[in-house]
Amino acid sequence: MRYAIFGDVHSNIEALDAVLAAIDAENCDEIFCLGDIVGYGANPKECLDRIRNRQIVTVAGNHDLAAVNRFDLTFFNSSAREAMLYTIGQLTPSDLEFLAALPLSKTTANFALVHSSPRKPENFDYIFTIPQAEEAFEDVEADVTFIGHSHVPVIFFQEYGETDDIEASEFYLRRNRKIIFNCGSVGQPRDGDPDACYAIFDTSIAKLKLKRVAYDVDAAARKIIDADLPLILAERLYKGY
């Protein structure tokens, strides 16, 4: 089986369409989304429509839940709060019902998905460091767990009780190895590369691969500016920070 996994779309329809087109060319069996469909960008409704129309299995991100009053906006910076108020104004009651119904985590026969950390996913904690990953692994049962939230692609792995991390575009599952794979971000990468991220998991060869795809950053940034959203939300798309 070939699976495509992505997250942190953040209302960036140009990036999402580019990623979906790339995934379609991969001949994947299923597609999964790690949440934060909305927030930051100018096209929350359009991004939700894409996810819903394709019936992509999705877990809840903190921005998704903030749109339905299930995550406190005081945890957001001023730009994120302003973008969330804009987002709520763009969504229909049906969109809000969809977001409210998203689960915090999802487990399949081959992997698990959670937006932030498998340890108390409702807290939306970040996993940046090896000690944070070690704590998260205590709550990991699946051999592979896909996460997002930080917008920074990285692979944490644990073998024989030892935890480490690696920045690699390819990695393999093997016996006695557990993996937490951060797939980066579709709509707002923060690793210095503005290209959108997604992951492919090919179970036939036990291979995980991080993929990047360019998109029309100018169009996405221009829409943010035209919507009178904070300028930084447009500027950061060019730098991937």
Secondary structure, 3 states (H helix, E strand, C coil): CEEEEECCCCCCHHHHHHHHHHHHCCCCCEEEECCCCCCCCCCHHHHHHHHHHCCCEECCCHHHHHCCCCCCHHHCCHHHHHHHHHHHHHCCHHHHHHHHCCCCEEECCCCEEECCCCCCHHHCCCCCCHHHHHHHHCCCCCCEEEECCCCCCEEEEEECCEEEEECCCEEECCCCEEEEEECCCCCCCCCCCCCEEEEEEECCCCEEEEEEECCCHHHHHHHHHHCCCCHHHHHHHHHCC
